[in-house]
Amino acid sequence: MKKKSGGGEGGGANWMDTYGDMVTLLLCFFVLLYSMSTVDENKWKALVQSFNPNATPAETEIEAGDSHGPFAEANDKEPGVADPDVIKEALEAAQEAMQEQVNQQVDQLYDQLKQYIEESGKNIEITKGDGYVFLSLVDTVFFYPDKYDMLPEGKAILNNMGPVLKAAAPAIDEIRISGHTAQGQDNTENDPEGDRMLSSERSAQVCWYLQELCRPSGDGEPGIAPARIVGQSYGQHRPIAENDDEHRKKNRRVEMTITGKDLGNKLGDALEQYYTQREGGSLKEDDAGSSAPAEDDSGSAPSSSGQEG
């Protein structure tokens, strides 16, 4: 007699019997594990409260005189439910602790950079403000007059600063590079377009080099996202010294402002602020007028051109 081929309605459902037995055995296994475990009541309440702050325990969970767990906090409006003010205070305390950690990392970054500058003897000015570190890098180690290509000495400085910046990456909100030029010799105005382009190119060169040094690696090592490194140019319009032969080089500089994260800022970090601006949100007060170009006392445009001294 010819045998019936498999795959019919009866034979094709045989796998469901085996699957059902396996699921039943797994269920029994986990029930057995649960029966041998001990559930900490207070931890269970805390877990429930973390997912639903308004969760109310069953009456069997409310014990007279219980002074443990989230349901023991006094709440006149809803007895048995954690007071929202208590939860808010706990969140604020946690945020303050995290902000203090960020501030400590910024202070440590300043100390490490200052130590490097002192030991190297480089012509770099460094100061620390409220939540930021400021460095001024002058032309003697970075640029020649009318040039934006970095000198080897400048690259060496950034090579030493790179590991320090990467280590502090979790606390860094933004690194802002500002390019400056010196006024032309004999106090003549620089060519307006060339002046702005030169300071912008100097800023861009430092941004690019830092970006490559501090790029996050694939092995989990912290790094600074390229979006957090930004450049801006001021041309000759923010001098810090006279433009005579002796002091002009101080104006031919690049400045670096390293800002720590402000966890209390409603707009978030620098990247969130960027997208908030695109959506029509408001700017931080510190950034409200930072991009306005400076003018001389007369407010008039430069009348003559010249090269940077």
Secondary structure as GFF3:
##gff-version 3
##sequence-region A 1 309
A	DSSP	three_ten_helix	11	13	.	.	.	ID=ss1
A	DSSP	alpha_helix	14	36	.	.	.	ID=ss2
A	DSSP	alpha_helix	41	51	.	.	.	ID=ss3
A	DSSP	three_ten_helix	59	61	.	.	.	ID=ss4
A	DSSP	three_ten_helix	70	72	.	.	.	ID=ss5
A	DSSP	alpha_helix	84	120	.	.	.	ID=ss6
A	DSSP	beta_strand	124	129	.	.	.	ID=ss7
A	DSSP	beta_strand	132	138	.	.	.	ID=ss8
A	DSSP	alpha_helix	139	142	.	.	.	ID=ss9
A	DSSP	alpha_helix	152	167	.	.	.	ID=ss10
A	DSSP	three_ten_helix	169	171	.	.	.	ID=ss11
A	DSSP	beta_strand	172	180	.	.	.	ID=ss12
A	DSSP	three_ten_helix	185	187	.	.	.	ID=ss13
A	DSSP	alpha_helix	192	214	.	.	.	ID=ss14
A	DSSP	three_ten_helix	226	228	.	.	.	ID=ss15
A	DSSP	beta_strand	229	235	.	.	.	ID=ss16
A	DSSP	alpha_helix	248	251	.	.	.	ID=ss17
A	DSSP	beta_strand	253	260	.	.	.	ID=ss18
A	DSSP	alpha_helix	270	278	.	.	.	ID=ss19
A	DSSP	three_ten_helix	285	287	.	.	.	ID=ss20
###
